[in-house]
């Protein structure tokens, strides 16, 4: 572990603490690359390019012996005014500048080192240093190349400066084991011009491809950097012949100047700017901004790519379910009924987590159980099926949550008694356990068992971490009490009664239903008010024996081919759906063969949510993911547990029949 103390700009500190993407920027380009105030103006514009992509910029430099990871506007202004008075700082110079409490501008090498120590993996610069022309006599090789050989940071640049010996630079990078990746090109760019005429070691065509390459490179632990060589945009490129002629003249003049080491590059760049009458500086600014755009895109893609799972915050409980043997029994009678009572593992959050884990998704559950034998049993059972339960708090002297449900003879819930006092521990602990969990997650799922203030806090933490949030309403009372927290949420999954309750909570009592209206019509009617009042983006509404409907706000259209779908799991009756697109913002999923005698319906809604989420995390569009959520809910109807043990990763590979585009 390094022993440097960093001064983080507030926005950088927050981004790193919440795991959001950050892009490092060097400071030598400010101090030695341009005159004041153009240097500060350009630095701010480059930072703004990065921010416009939802990524945090971190300009790195040293002020009075303190390493700044990101600079405030005031610090950036101070740095720009200091200009060439700052020491140029590479790995070699770091200790001296810190010990002297001096000001230092970090080079590519210095910025790479400090970015890596700060936990930043993407760095944007103009161009990297390299092997100087005549190095066979001077041995002048930039420390940028050796740093690339031992520091795992992706460096987005416009290649190497044309004042360098580019063939020898590429040879040196090959020896160091550094991938040189052409971004949208097979050729290595030459700073001011899009191509040096020399091929890169490999190429990618998009930011997503670049992020995948970088992720794999870092995962392998190779210890070297990656050069992402992004050519300057053609419309900003200086004419190659003019720049090359100016470069040759500047190199010739250098021989009469008696300059060496770090004095060489500033002289050459300044002279080239004079000889090209400012065209090279204009191109320099344009390429840095272009690199900032690509660097931000790659950092954002890398951030999303490596968030592979979900965090579920909600209840876990022991379910005690009683069902009469007589299919015609209503359940709630004034006498006892012969039947079966089963103890299973439940809780809405846990059920969603189990469904996702069985389908192969990575899922962490944040919940609470008592310090009793039931709590031990519940934790062991949940862990054994692949749920990460390290976020579950076990509360001494508390009872583990229980759900005691009574079904009718058809398997539908008649009533239940819940003992969920232990869930107050979720309220107490979610604020500290959730942010670290979000750093490696791409989806946050909440159930309504928590206090509304905790739900609101969790949603804000998800928003701060750029993680979309889904919400399971659980019941009519819990849906109603949670309404105030749901503004702007990505997806809410109620049943029709819960959706009506939410609608009336925000829009007042609704007129009686039309006798000819279908459940899908009612869902659309209630949903329109919820979209208007709450700003919810999507509603996935369970309509019981009729199916489900996916509703989207006007800003989130869906597109699904209307078709009939049949999906089958071995040993179960097939699921038959009519998937019907109704305008740009509605897809209906109509059950063509409802299950008349389910074993139980208590876990179907949770499995609709969990199955949809797991398919969504596998990259399916939401409208297609719902089909697999319906399949998981279908399987739950035939199980005596909330989640069917038949679920496995293979379920998400089941092909619909007849053939349809899914």
Secondary structure, DSSP 4 states (H G I P E B T S, - for coil): -----EEE-HHHHHHHHHT--EEEE-SHHHHTSS-TTHHHHHHHHHHHHHHTTT-EEEEEEEETTEEEES--HHHHHHHHHHGGGSEEE-GGGHHHHHHTT--EEE-HHHHHHHHHHHT--EEE-S-B--BBTTHHHH--B-HHHHHHTT---EEEESBB-TTB-HHHHHHHHHHTT-EEEEES-SEEEETTEEEEEEE-SEEESSHHHHHHHHHHHHHTT----EEEEEPPPGGGPPPHHHHHHHHHHHHHHHTTTT--TTHHHHHHHHHHHHHTTTHHHHHHHHHHHHHHHHHHHHHHHHHHHT--EEEEES--EEEEEEEESSTT--S--SS---EEEEEEEE-HHHHHHHHHHHTT-EEEEEEEEESSHHHHHHHHHHHHTT-EEEEEEEETT-PPPEEEEEE-TTS-EEEEEEE-GGGHHHHHHHHHHHHHHHTTEEEEEEETTS-HHHHHHHHHHHHHTT-EEEEE--SHHHHHHTGGG-TT-SEEE-BHHHHHHHHHHHH-PPPPPPTT--HHHHHHHHHHHHHHHH---EEEEE-GGGEEEEEE-TTS------EEEEE--TTSPPEEEEEEE-STTEEEEEESS--SS-S--TTHHHHHHHHHHHHHHTT--HHHHHHHHHHHHHHHTT-SSSS-TT--GGGGGPPPBS----
